[in-house]
Amino acid sequence: MAEQIDAVDFALAAYRDDDGWQVQELGHDLVVDVETIVHALRRFPGDGGAVGLVAVDEDFFLIVRVTGSVTRLLLSDITAADEWELASSVVEHLGLPFPEDDDDQDPAGDLDLLSDLGVQAIDLAEMLDEDEDLYPDEMLSDVARQLGFGELFDDAVGFTSA
């Protein structure tokens, strides 16, 4: 399990308060499974809830949206559940069947989880479908930019802002 925690590229929580978007790093020990991430995100303020952005081993990403008692998830690649405990917990939480060996690297979960914040399901689907050459951190940077906190995200993960 320690190896899987070490494979986390980054884990961030983003939320809006009176001063606009805030971004805080989540400890890698908080991203072992969906329940632990959700519990960590519930401690952040904001009427729109908190958004968790997690990238693992330059392989896949997870977006978690917690608003009140509602949890919404998007896993960038369902086949990651075969190899990663975090991705496996997402598939279990969503009540989906585990992928077969020949399954495509399709996303799993709620593509519409950020629509009220300005990122439409079609945009997320398009990004996941067309940008297969991008790393998870690059895709999440695009999402953060569309949400309005791209510079904060890039600073947090060590990108140079454009």
Chimera marker file (.cmm) of the C-alpha trace (Angstrom):
<marker_set name="trace">
<marker id="1" x="0.000" y="0.000" z="0.000" r="1" g="1" b="0" radius="0.5"/>
<marker id="2" x="2.872" y="2.422" z="0.752" r="1" g="1" b="0" radius="0.5"/>
<marker id="3" x="4.004" y="1.986" z="-2.847" r="1" g="1" b="0" radius="0.5"/>
<marker id="4" x="0.569" y="3.083" z="-4.057" r="1" g="1" b="0" radius="0.5"/>
<marker id="5" x="0.583" y="6.144" z="-1.779" r="1" g="1" b="0" radius="0.5"/>
<marker id="6" x="4.061" y="7.010" z="-3.074" r="1" g="1" b="0" radius="0.5"/>
<marker id="7" x="2.712" y="6.811" z="-6.631" r="1" g="1" b="0" radius="0.5"/>
<marker id="8" x="0.352" y="9.754" z="-6.049" r="1" g="1" b="0" radius="0.5"/>
<marker id="9" x="1.652" y="12.600" z="-8.201" r="1" g="1" b="0" radius="0.5"/>
<marker id="10" x="-0.474" y="15.138" z="-6.339" r="1" g="1" b="0" radius="0.5"/>
<marker id="11" x="-3.737" y="15.491" z="-4.462" r="1" g="1" b="0" radius="0.5"/>
<marker id="12" x="-5.389" y="18.885" z="-4.195" r="1" g="1" b="0" radius="0.5"/>
<marker id="13" x="-8.572" y="20.271" z="-2.749" r="1" g="1" b="0" radius="0.5"/>
<marker id="14" x="-10.150" y="23.323" z="-4.368" r="1" g="1" b="0" radius="0.5"/>
<marker id="15" x="-13.041" y="25.320" z="-2.987" r="1" g="1" b="0" radius="0.5"/>
<marker id="16" x="-14.520" y="28.792" z="-3.308" r="1" g="1" b="0" radius="0.5"/>
<marker id="17" x="-14.854" y="31.228" z="-0.454" r="1" g="1" b="0" radius="0.5"/>
<marker id="18" x="-15.466" y="34.991" z="-0.292" r="1" g="1" b="0" radius="0.5"/>
<marker id="19" x="-11.984" y="35.616" z="-1.705" r="1" g="1" b="0" radius="0.5"/>
<marker id="20" x="-12.482" y="33.317" z="-4.704" r="1" g="1" b="0" radius="0.5"/>
<marker id="21" x="-10.919" y="29.926" z="-5.352" r="1" g="1" b="0" radius="0.5"/>
<marker id="22" x="-8.580" y="28.411" z="-2.784" r="1" g="1" b="0" radius="0.5"/>
<marker id="23" x="-6.330" y="25.413" z="-3.435" r="1" g="1" b="0" radius="0.5"/>
<marker id="24" x="-4.762" y="23.280" z="-0.730" r="1" g="1" b="0" radius="0.5"/>
<marker id="25" x="-2.663" y="20.170" z="-0.934" r="1" g="1" b="0" radius="0.5"/>
<marker id="26" x="-4.097" y="16.972" z="0.509" r="1" g="1" b="0" radius="0.5"/>
<marker id="27" x="-1.691" y="14.626" z="2.222" r="1" g="1" b="0" radius="0.5"/>
<marker id="28" x="-1.004" y="11.534" z="0.154" r="1" g="1" b="0" radius="0.5"/>
<marker id="29" x="-2.153" y="9.430" z="3.105" r="1" g="1" b="0" radius="0.5"/>
<marker id="30" x="-5.635" y="10.886" z="2.505" r="1" g="1" b="0" radius="0.5"/>
<marker id="31" x="-5.949" y="9.424" z="-0.988" r="1" g="1" b="0" radius="0.5"/>
<marker id="32" x="-5.986" y="5.722" z="-0.238" r="1" g="1" b="0" radius="0.5"/>
<marker id="33" x="-9.663" y="5.284" z="-1.140" r="1" g="1" b="0" radius="0.5"/>
<marker id="34" x="-12.817" y="7.215" z="-1.964" r="1" g="1" b="0" radius="0.5"/>
<marker id="35" x="-14.137" y="7.331" z="1.596" r="1" g="1" b="0" radius="0.5"/>
<marker id="36" x="-10.903" y="8.826" z="2.960" r="1" g="1" b="0" radius="0.5"/>
<marker id="37" x="-10.805" y="11.503" z="0.250" r="1" g="1" b="0" radius="0.5"/>
<marker id="38" x="-14.471" y="12.376" z="0.798" r="1" g="1" b="0" radius="0.5"/>
<marker id="39" x="-13.906" y="12.691" z="4.535" r="1" g="1" b="0" radius="0.5"/>
<marker id="40" x="-10.930" y="15.013" z="3.916" r="1" g="1" b="0" radius="0.5"/>
<marker id="41" x="-12.889" y="17.167" z="1.438" r="1" g="1" b="0" radius="0.5"/>
<marker id="42" x="-15.833" y="17.614" z="3.800" r="1" g="1" b="0" radius="0.5"/>
<marker id="43" x="-13.671" y="19.738" z="6.118" r="1" g="1" b="0" radius="0.5"/>
<marker id="44" x="-13.285" y="22.484" z="3.522" r="1" g="1" b="0" radius="0.5"/>
<marker id="45" x="-15.751" y="25.397" z="3.492" r="1" g="1" b="0" radius="0.5"/>
<marker id="46" x="-17.656" y="26.714" z="0.527" r="1" g="1" b="0" radius="0.5"/>
<marker id="47" x="-21.238" y="26.698" z="-0.655" r="1" g="1" b="0" radius="0.5"/>
<marker id="48" x="-20.303" y="24.801" z="-3.802" r="1" g="1" b="0" radius="0.5"/>
<marker id="49" x="-18.526" y="22.122" z="-1.802" r="1" g="1" b="0" radius="0.5"/>
<marker id="50" x="-14.983" y="21.025" z="-2.462" r="1" g="1" b="0" radius="0.5"/>
<marker id="51" x="-13.369" y="19.515" z="-5.524" r="1" g="1" b="0" radius="0.5"/>
<marker id="52" x="-10.592" y="16.974" z="-5.118" r="1" g="1" b="0" radius="0.5"/>
<marker id="53" x="-8.101" y="16.556" z="-7.950" r="1" g="1" b="0" radius="0.5"/>
<marker id="54" x="-5.810" y="13.542" z="-7.742" r="1" g="1" b="0" radius="0.5"/>
<marker id="55" x="-3.242" y="12.277" z="-10.263" r="1" g="1" b="0" radius="0.5"/>
<marker id="56" x="-1.573" y="8.890" z="-9.840" r="1" g="1" b="0" radius="0.5"/>
<marker id="57" x="1.667" y="7.655" z="-11.391" r="1" g="1" b="0" radius="0.5"/>
<marker id="58" x="1.161" y="9.711" z="-14.568" r="1" g="1" b="0" radius="0.5"/>
<marker id="59" x="-1.420" y="7.007" z="-15.323" r="1" g="1" b="0" radius="0.5"/>
<marker id="60" x="-4.895" y="8.253" z="-14.373" r="1" g="1" b="0" radius="0.5"/>
<marker id="61" x="-6.720" y="10.961" z="-12.487" r="1" g="1" b="0" radius="0.5"/>
<marker id="62" x="-9.677" y="11.216" z="-10.201" r="1" g="1" b="0" radius="0.5"/>
<marker id="63" x="-11.990" y="14.174" z="-9.653" r="1" g="1" b="0" radius="0.5"/>
<marker id="64" x="-14.098" y="14.041" z="-6.500" r="1" g="1" b="0" radius="0.5"/>
<marker id="65" x="-16.861" y="16.583" z="-5.872" r="1" g="1" b="0" radius="0.5"/>
<marker id="66" x="-18.336" y="16.752" z="-2.393" r="1" g="1" b="0" radius="0.5"/>
<marker id="67" x="-21.341" y="19.017" z="-1.871" r="1" g="1" b="0" radius="0.5"/>
<marker id="68" x="-23.150" y="18.504" z="1.407" r="1" g="1" b="0" radius="0.5"/>
<marker id="69" x="-23.972" y="14.809" z="1.640" r="1" g="1" b="0" radius="0.5"/>
<marker id="70" x="-23.567" y="14.260" z="-2.113" r="1" g="1" b="0" radius="0.5"/>
<marker id="71" x="-20.393" y="12.741" z="-3.543" r="1" g="1" b="0" radius="0.5"/>
<marker id="72" x="-19.747" y="12.688" z="-7.283" r="1" g="1" b="0" radius="0.5"/>
<marker id="73" x="-16.765" y="10.985" z="-8.919" r="1" g="1" b="0" radius="0.5"/>
<marker id="74" x="-14.978" y="10.870" z="-12.232" r="1" g="1" b="0" radius="0.5"/>
<marker id="75" x="-12.199" y="8.357" z="-12.880" r="1" g="1" b="0" radius="0.5"/>
<marker id="76" x="-10.286" y="9.051" z="-16.085" r="1" g="1" b="0" radius="0.5"/>
<marker id="77" x="-9.566" y="5.389" z="-16.877" r="1" g="1" b="0" radius="0.5"/>
<marker id="78" x="-11.658" y="2.513" z="-15.544" r="1" g="1" b="0" radius="0.5"/>
<marker id="79" x="-8.935" y="-0.026" z="-16.382" r="1" g="1" b="0" radius="0.5"/>
<marker id="80" x="-6.785" y="1.553" z="-13.640" r="1" g="1" b="0" radius="0.5"/>
<marker id="81" x="-9.007" y="-0.372" z="-11.184" r="1" g="1" b="0" radius="0.5"/>
<marker id="82" x="-7.122" y="-3.542" z="-12.101" r="1" g="1" b="0" radius="0.5"/>
<marker id="83" x="-3.854" y="-2.106" z="-10.803" r="1" g="1" b="0" radius="0.5"/>
<marker id="84" x="-4.612" y="0.639" z="-8.296" r="1" g="1" b="0" radius="0.5"/>
<marker id="85" x="-6.493" y="0.400" z="-4.993" r="1" g="1" b="0" radius="0.5"/>
<marker id="86" x="-7.728" y="3.996" z="-5.288" r="1" g="1" b="0" radius="0.5"/>
<marker id="87" x="-9.234" y="3.371" z="-8.733" r="1" g="1" b="0" radius="0.5"/>
<marker id="88" x="-10.679" y="0.089" z="-7.499" r="1" g="1" b="0" radius="0.5"/>
<marker id="89" x="-12.430" y="1.907" z="-4.630" r="1" g="1" b="0" radius="0.5"/>
<marker id="90" x="-13.946" y="4.330" z="-7.162" r="1" g="1" b="0" radius="0.5"/>
<marker id="91" x="-15.355" y="1.481" z="-9.255" r="1" g="1" b="0" radius="0.5"/>
<marker id="92" x="-16.758" y="-0.145" z="-6.099" r="1" g="1" b="0" radius="0.5"/>
<marker id="93" x="-18.249" y="3.149" z="-4.882" r="1" g="1" b="0" radius="0.5"/>
<marker id="94" x="-19.925" y="3.668" z="-8.261" r="1" g="1" b="0" radius="0.5"/>
<marker id="95" x="-21.274" y="0.114" z="-8.220" r="1" g="1" b="0" radius="0.5"/>
<marker id="96" x="-19.735" y="-0.674" z="-11.594" r="1" g="1" b="0" radius="0.5"/>
<marker id="97" x="-18.388" y="-4.029" z="-12.760" r="1" g="1" b="0" radius="0.5"/>
<marker id="98" x="-14.637" y="-4.315" z="-12.737" r="1" g="1" b="0" radius="0.5"/>
<marker id="99" x="-13.072" y="-3.959" z="-16.164" r="1" g="1" b="0" radius="0.5"/>
<marker id="100" x="-12.213" y="-6.949" z="-18.294" r="1" g="1" b="0" radius="0.5"/>
<marker id="101" x="-8.721" y="-7.355" z="-19.765" r="1" g="1" b="0" radius="0.5"/>
<marker id="102" x="-9.928" y="-6.233" z="-23.171" r="1" g="1" b="0" radius="0.5"/>
<marker id="103" x="-11.884" y="-3.173" z="-21.949" r="1" g="1" b="0" radius="0.5"/>
<marker id="104" x="-11.056" y="0.227" z="-23.352" r="1" g="1" b="0" radius="0.5"/>
<marker id="105" x="-9.556" y="2.954" z="-21.204" r="1" g="1" b="0" radius="0.5"/>
<marker id="106" x="-12.891" y="4.707" z="-20.834" r="1" g="1" b="0" radius="0.5"/>
<marker id="107" x="-13.756" y="7.115" z="-18.033" r="1" g="1" b="0" radius="0.5"/>
<marker id="108" x="-16.094" y="6.025" z="-15.257" r="1" g="1" b="0" radius="0.5"/>
<marker id="109" x="-18.417" y="8.140" z="-13.175" r="1" g="1" b="0" radius="0.5"/>
<marker id="110" x="-20.140" y="11.477" z="-13.551" r="1" g="1" b="0" radius="0.5"/>
<marker id="111" x="-18.922" y="13.577" z="-16.485" r="1" g="1" b="0" radius="0.5"/>
<marker id="112" x="-21.398" y="16.260" z="-15.399" r="1" g="1" b="0" radius="0.5"/>
<marker id="113" x="-19.956" y="16.736" z="-11.885" r="1" g="1" b="0" radius="0.5"/>
<marker id="114" x="-18.494" y="20.191" z="-12.652" r="1" g="1" b="0" radius="0.5"/>
<marker id="115" x="-21.154" y="21.571" z="-15.000" r="1" g="1" b="0" radius="0.5"/>
<marker id="116" x="-22.561" y="24.043" z="-12.480" r="1" g="1" b="0" radius="0.5"/>
<marker id="117" x="-19.014" y="25.392" z="-12.075" r="1" g="1" b="0" radius="0.5"/>
<marker id="118" x="-18.535" y="25.913" z="-15.797" r="1" g="1" b="0" radius="0.5"/>
<marker id="119" x="-17.013" y="22.671" z="-17.112" r="1" g="1" b="0" radius="0.5"/>
<marker id="120" x="-19.629" y="20.848" z="-19.145" r="1" g="1" b="0" radius="0.5"/>
<marker id="121" x="-19.815" y="17.063" z="-19.494" r="1" g="1" b="0" radius="0.5"/>
<marker id="122" x="-19.193" y="17.283" z="-23.224" r="1" g="1" b="0" radius="0.5"/>
<marker id="123" x="-15.969" y="19.217" z="-22.603" r="1" g="1" b="0" radius="0.5"/>
<marker id="124" x="-14.700" y="16.628" z="-20.133" r="1" g="1" b="0" radius="0.5"/>
<marker id="125" x="-15.667" y="13.766" z="-22.443" r="1" g="1" b="0" radius="0.5"/>
<marker id="126" x="-13.953" y="15.447" z="-25.366" r="1" g="1" b="0" radius="0.5"/>
<marker id="127" x="-10.792" y="16.057" z="-23.359" r="1" g="1" b="0" radius="0.5"/>
<marker id="128" x="-10.670" y="12.452" z="-22.159" r="1" g="1" b="0" radius="0.5"/>
<marker id="129" x="-11.369" y="11.129" z="-25.636" r="1" g="1" b="0" radius="0.5"/>
<marker id="130" x="-9.135" y="13.344" z="-27.744" r="1" g="1" b="0" radius="0.5"/>
<marker id="131" x="-6.236" y="14.199" z="-25.458" r="1" g="1" b="0" radius="0.5"/>
<marker id="132" x="-4.848" y="10.713" z="-24.861" r="1" g="1" b="0" radius="0.5"/>
<marker id="133" x="-1.314" y="12.068" z="-25.321" r="1" g="1" b="0" radius="0.5"/>
<marker id="134" x="-1.702" y="14.408" z="-22.346" r="1" g="1" b="0" radius="0.5"/>
<marker id="135" x="-0.626" y="13.343" z="-18.878" r="1" g="1" b="0" radius="0.5"/>
<marker id="136" x="-3.222" y="13.425" z="-16.090" r="1" g="1" b="0" radius="0.5"/>
<marker id="137" x="-1.636" y="16.523" z="-14.543" r="1" g="1" b="0" radius="0.5"/>
<marker id="138" x="-1.906" y="18.355" z="-17.869" r="1" g="1" b="0" radius="0.5"/>
<marker id="139" x="-5.576" y="17.411" z="-18.236" r="1" g="1" b="0" radius="0.5"/>
<marker id="140" x="-6.339" y="18.486" z="-14.667" r="1" g="1" b="0" radius="0.5"/>
<marker id="141" x="-4.513" y="21.756" z="-15.304" r="1" g="1" b="0" radius="0.5"/>
<marker id="142" x="-6.908" y="22.354" z="-18.223" r="1" g="1" b="0" radius="0.5"/>
<marker id="143" x="-9.878" y="21.553" z="-15.975" r="1" g="1" b="0" radius="0.5"/>
<marker id="144" x="-8.582" y="23.893" z="-13.252" r="1" g="1" b="0" radius="0.5"/>
<marker id="145" x="-8.104" y="26.652" z="-15.832" r="1" g="1" b="0" radius="0.5"/>
<marker id="146" x="-11.707" y="26.239" z="-17.040" r="1" g="1" b="0" radius="0.5"/>
<marker id="147" x="-12.920" y="26.354" z="-13.437" r="1" g="1" b="0" radius="0.5"/>
<marker id="148" x="-10.987" y="29.571" z="-12.811" r="1" g="1" b="0" radius="0.5"/>
<marker id="149" x="-8.087" y="28.471" z="-10.629" r="1" g="1" b="0" radius="0.5"/>
<marker id="150" x="-5.556" y="27.344" z="-13.223" r="1" g="1" b="0" radius="0.5"/>
<marker id="151" x="-2.743" y="29.506" z="-11.913" r="1" g="1" b="0" radius="0.5"/>
<marker id="152" x="-3.265" y="28.293" z="-8.327" r="1" g="1" b="0" radius="0.5"/>
<marker id="153" x="-3.324" y="24.709" z="-9.580" r="1" g="1" b="0" radius="0.5"/>
<marker id="154" x="-0.184" y="25.151" z="-11.667" r="1" g="1" b="0" radius="0.5"/>
<marker id="155" x="1.625" y="26.731" z="-8.718" r="1" g="1" b="0" radius="0.5"/>
<marker id="156" x="0.568" y="23.890" z="-6.423" r="1" g="1" b="0" radius="0.5"/>
<marker id="157" x="1.797" y="21.143" z="-8.767" r="1" g="1" b="0" radius="0.5"/>
<marker id="158" x="4.939" y="22.950" z="-9.874" r="1" g="1" b="0" radius="0.5"/>
<marker id="159" x="3.948" y="23.945" z="-13.408" r="1" g="1" b="0" radius="0.5"/>
<marker id="160" x="5.087" y="27.233" z="-14.814" r="1" g="1" b="0" radius="0.5"/>
<marker id="161" x="1.982" y="29.305" z="-15.466" r="1" g="1" b="0" radius="0.5"/>
<marker id="162" x="1.518" y="30.357" z="-19.056" r="1" g="1" b="0" radius="0.5"/>
<link id1="1" id2="2" r="1" g="1" b="0" radius="0.2"/>
<link id1="2" id2="3" r="1" g="1" b="0" radius="0.2"/>
<link id1="3" id2="4" r="1" g="1" b="0" radius="0.2"/>
<link id1="4" id2="5" r="1" g="1" b="0" radius="0.2"/>
<link id1="5" id2="6" r="1" g="1" b="0" radius="0.2"/>
<link id1="6" id2="7" r="1" g="1" b="0" radius="0.2"/>
<link id1="7" id2="8" r="1" g="1" b="0" radius="0.2"/>
<link id1="8" id2="9" r="1" g="1" b="0" radius="0.2"/>
<link id1="9" id2="10" r="1" g="1" b="0" radius="0.2"/>
<link id1="10" id2="11" r="1" g="1" b="0" radius="0.2"/>
<link id1="11" id2="12" r="1" g="1" b="0" radius="0.2"/>
<link id1="12" id2="13" r="1" g="1" b="0" radius="0.2"/>
<link id1="13" id2="14" r="1" g="1" b="0" radius="0.2"/>
<link id1="14" id2="15" r="1" g="1" b="0" radius="0.2"/>
<link id1="15" id2="16" r="1" g="1" b="0" radius="0.2"/>
<link id1="16" id2="17" r="1" g="1" b="0" radius="0.2"/>
<link id1="17" id2="18" r="1" g="1" b="0" radius="0.2"/>
<link id1="18" id2="19" r="1" g="1" b="0" radius="0.2"/>
<link id1="19" id2="20" r="1" g="1" b="0" radius="0.2"/>
<link id1="20" id2="21" r="1" g="1" b="0" radius="0.2"/>
<link id1="21" id2="22" r="1" g="1" b="0" radius="0.2"/>
<link id1="22" id2="23" r="1" g="1" b="0" radius="0.2"/>
<link id1="23" id2="24" r="1" g="1" b="0" radius="0.2"/>
<link id1="24" id2="25" r="1" g="1" b="0" radius="0.2"/>
<link id1="25" id2="26" r="1" g="1" b="0" radius="0.2"/>
<link id1="26" id2="27" r="1" g="1" b="0" radius="0.2"/>
<link id1="27" id2="28" r="1" g="1" b="0" radius="0.2"/>
<link id1="28" id2="29" r="1" g="1" b="0" radius="0.2"/>
<link id1="29" id2="30" r="1" g="1" b="0" radius="0.2"/>
<link id1="30" id2="31" r="1" g="1" b="0" radius="0.2"/>
<link id1="31" id2="32" r="1" g="1" b="0" radius="0.2"/>
<link id1="32" id2="33" r="1" g="1" b="0" radius="0.2"/>
<link id1="33" id2="34" r="1" g="1" b="0" radius="0.2"/>
<link id1="34" id2="35" r="1" g="1" b="0" radius="0.2"/>
<link id1="35" id2="36" r="1" g="1" b="0" radius="0.2"/>
<link id1="36" id2="37" r="1" g="1" b="0" radius="0.2"/>
<link id1="37" id2="38" r="1" g="1" b="0" radius="0.2"/>
<link id1="38" id2="39" r="1" g="1" b="0" radius="0.2"/>
<link id1="39" id2="40" r="1" g="1" b="0" radius="0.2"/>
<link id1="40" id2="41" r="1" g="1" b="0" radius="0.2"/>
<link id1="41" id2="42" r="1" g="1" b="0" radius="0.2"/>
<link id1="42" id2="43" r="1" g="1" b="0" radius="0.2"/>
<link id1="43" id2="44" r="1" g="1" b="0" radius="0.2"/>
<link id1="44" id2="45" r="1" g="1" b="0" radius="0.2"/>
<link id1="45" id2="46" r="1" g="1" b="0" radius="0.2"/>
<link id1="46" id2="47" r="1" g="1" b="0" radius="0.2"/>
<link id1="47" id2="48" r="1" g="1" b="0" radius="0.2"/>
<link id1="48" id2="49" r="1" g="1" b="0" radius="0.2"/>
<link id1="49" id2="50" r="1" g="1" b="0" radius="0.2"/>
<link id1="50" id2="51" r="1" g="1" b="0" radius="0.2"/>
<link id1="51" id2="52" r="1" g="1" b="0" radius="0.2"/>
<link id1="52" id2="53" r="1" g="1" b="0" radius="0.2"/>
<link id1="53" id2="54" r="1" g="1" b="0" radius="0.2"/>
<link id1="54" id2="55" r="1" g="1" b="0" radius="0.2"/>
<link id1="55" id2="56" r="1" g="1" b="0" radius="0.2"/>
<link id1="56" id2="57" r="1" g="1" b="0" radius="0.2"/>
<link id1="57" id2="58" r="1" g="1" b="0" radius="0.2"/>
<link id1="58" id2="59" r="1" g="1" b="0" radius="0.2"/>
<link id1="59" id2="60" r="1" g="1" b="0" radius="0.2"/>
<link id1="60" id2="61" r="1" g="1" b="0" radius="0.2"/>
<link id1="61" id2="62" r="1" g="1" b="0" radius="0.2"/>
<link id1="62" id2="63" r="1" g="1" b="0" radius="0.2"/>
<link id1="63" id2="64" r="1" g="1" b="0" radius="0.2"/>
<link id1="64" id2="65" r="1" g="1" b="0" radius="0.2"/>
<link id1="65" id2="66" r="1" g="1" b="0" radius="0.2"/>
<link id1="66" id2="67" r="1" g="1" b="0" radius="0.2"/>
<link id1="67" id2="68" r="1" g="1" b="0" radius="0.2"/>
<link id1="68" id2="69" r="1" g="1" b="0" radius="0.2"/>
<link id1="69" id2="70" r="1" g="1" b="0" radius="0.2"/>
<link id1="70" id2="71" r="1" g="1" b="0" radius="0.2"/>
<link id1="71" id2="72" r="1" g="1" b="0" radius="0.2"/>
<link id1="72" id2="73" r="1" g="1" b="0" radius="0.2"/>
<link id1="73" id2="74" r="1" g="1" b="0" radius="0.2"/>
<link id1="74" id2="75" r="1" g="1" b="0" radius="0.2"/>
<link id1="75" id2="76" r="1" g="1" b="0" radius="0.2"/>
<link id1="76" id2="77" r="1" g="1" b="0" radius="0.2"/>
<link id1="77" id2="78" r="1" g="1" b="0" radius="0.2"/>
<link id1="78" id2="79" r="1" g="1" b="0" radius="0.2"/>
<link id1="79" id2="80" r="1" g="1" b="0" radius="0.2"/>
<link id1="80" id2="81" r="1" g="1" b="0" radius="0.2"/>
<link id1="81" id2="82" r="1" g="1" b="0" radius="0.2"/>
<link id1="82" id2="83" r="1" g="1" b="0" radius="0.2"/>
<link id1="83" id2="84" r="1" g="1" b="0" radius="0.2"/>
<link id1="84" id2="85" r="1" g="1" b="0" radius="0.2"/>
<link id1="85" id2="86" r="1" g="1" b="0" radius="0.2"/>
<link id1="86" id2="87" r="1" g="1" b="0" radius="0.2"/>
<link id1="87" id2="88" r="1" g="1" b="0" radius="0.2"/>
<link id1="88" id2="89" r="1" g="1" b="0" radius="0.2"/>
<link id1="89" id2="90" r="1" g="1" b="0" radius="0.2"/>
<link id1="90" id2="91" r="1" g="1" b="0" radius="0.2"/>
<link id1="91" id2="92" r="1" g="1" b="0" radius="0.2"/>
<link id1="92" id2="93" r="1" g="1" b="0" radius="0.2"/>
<link id1="93" id2="94" r="1" g="1" b="0" radius="0.2"/>
<link id1="94" id2="95" r="1" g="1" b="0" radius="0.2"/>
<link id1="95" id2="96" r="1" g="1" b="0" radius="0.2"/>
<link id1="96" id2="97" r="1" g="1" b="0" radius="0.2"/>
<link id1="97" id2="98" r="1" g="1" b="0" radius="0.2"/>
<link id1="98" id2="99" r="1" g="1" b="0" radius="0.2"/>
<link id1="99" id2="100" r="1" g="1" b="0" radius="0.2"/>
<link id1="100" id2="101" r="1" g="1" b="0" radius="0.2"/>
<link id1="101" id2="102" r="1" g="1" b="0" radius="0.2"/>
<link id1="102" id2="103" r="1" g="1" b="0" radius="0.2"/>
<link id1="103" id2="104" r="1" g="1" b="0" radius="0.2"/>
<link id1="104" id2="105" r="1" g="1" b="0" radius="0.2"/>
<link id1="105" id2="106" r="1" g="1" b="0" radius="0.2"/>
<link id1="106" id2="107" r="1" g="1" b="0" radius="0.2"/>
<link id1="107" id2="108" r="1" g="1" b="0" radius="0.2"/>
<link id1="108" id2="109" r="1" g="1" b="0" radius="0.2"/>
<link id1="109" id2="110" r="1" g="1" b="0" radius="0.2"/>
<link id1="110" id2="111" r="1" g="1" b="0" radius="0.2"/>
<link id1="111" id2="112" r="1" g="1" b="0" radius="0.2"/>
<link id1="112" id2="113" r="1" g="1" b="0" radius="0.2"/>
<link id1="113" id2="114" r="1" g="1" b="0" radius="0.2"/>
<link id1="114" id2="115" r="1" g="1" b="0" radius="0.2"/>
<link id1="115" id2="116" r="1" g="1" b="0" radius="0.2"/>
<link id1="116" id2="117" r="1" g="1" b="0" radius="0.2"/>
<link id1="117" id2="118" r="1" g="1" b="0" radius="0.2"/>
<link id1="118" id2="119" r="1" g="1" b="0" radius="0.2"/>
<link id1="119" id2="120" r="1" g="1" b="0" radius="0.2"/>
<link id1="120" id2="121" r="1" g="1" b="0" radius="0.2"/>
<link id1="121" id2="122" r="1" g="1" b="0" radius="0.2"/>
<link id1="122" id2="123" r="1" g="1" b="0" radius="0.2"/>
<link id1="123" id2="124" r="1" g="1" b="0" radius="0.2"/>
<link id1="124" id2="125" r="1" g="1" b="0" radius="0.2"/>
<link id1="125" id2="126" r="1" g="1" b="0" radius="0.2"/>
<link id1="126" id2="127" r="1" g="1" b="0" radius="0.2"/>
<link id1="127" id2="128" r="1" g="1" b="0" radius="0.2"/>
<link id1="128" id2="129" r="1" g="1" b="0" radius="0.2"/>
<link id1="129" id2="130" r="1" g="1" b="0" radius="0.2"/>
<link id1="130" id2="131" r="1" g="1" b="0" radius="0.2"/>
<link id1="131" id2="132" r="1" g="1" b="0" radius="0.2"/>
<link id1="132" id2="133" r="1" g="1" b="0" radius="0.2"/>
<link id1="133" id2="134" r="1" g="1" b="0" radius="0.2"/>
<link id1="134" id2="135" r="1" g="1" b="0" radius="0.2"/>
<link id1="135" id2="136" r="1" g="1" b="0" radius="0.2"/>
<link id1="136" id2="137" r="1" g="1" b="0" radius="0.2"/>
<link id1="137" id2="138" r="1" g="1" b="0" radius="0.2"/>
<link id1="138" id2="139" r="1" g="1" b="0" radius="0.2"/>
<link id1="139" id2="140" r="1" g="1" b="0" radius="0.2"/>
<link id1="140" id2="141" r="1" g="1" b="0" radius="0.2"/>
<link id1="141" id2="142" r="1" g="1" b="0" radius="0.2"/>
<link id1="142" id2="143" r="1" g="1" b="0" radius="0.2"/>
<link id1="143" id2="144" r="1" g="1" b="0" radius="0.2"/>
<link id1="144" id2="145" r="1" g="1" b="0" radius="0.2"/>
<link id1="145" id2="146" r="1" g="1" b="0" radius="0.2"/>
<link id1="146" id2="147" r="1" g="1" b="0" radius="0.2"/>
<link id1="147" id2="148" r="1" g="1" b="0" radius="0.2"/>
<link id1="148" id2="149" r="1" g="1" b="0" radius="0.2"/>
<link id1="149" id2="150" r="1" g="1" b="0" radius="0.2"/>
<link id1="150" id2="151" r="1" g="1" b="0" radius="0.2"/>
<link id1="151" id2="152" r="1" g="1" b="0" radius="0.2"/>
<link id1="152" id2="153" r="1" g="1" b="0" radius="0.2"/>
<link id1="153" id2="154" r="1" g="1" b="0" radius="0.2"/>
<link id1="154" id2="155" r="1" g="1" b="0" radius="0.2"/>
<link id1="155" id2="156" r="1" g="1" b="0" radius="0.2"/>
<link id1="156" id2="157" r="1" g="1" b="0" radius="0.2"/>
<link id1="157" id2="158" r="1" g="1" b="0" radius="0.2"/>
<link id1="158" id2="159" r="1" g="1" b="0" radius="0.2"/>
<link id1="159" id2="160" r="1" g="1" b="0" radius="0.2"/>
<link id1="160" id2="161" r="1" g="1" b="0" radius="0.2"/>
<link id1="161" id2="162" r="1" g="1" b="0" radius="0.2"/>
</marker_set>
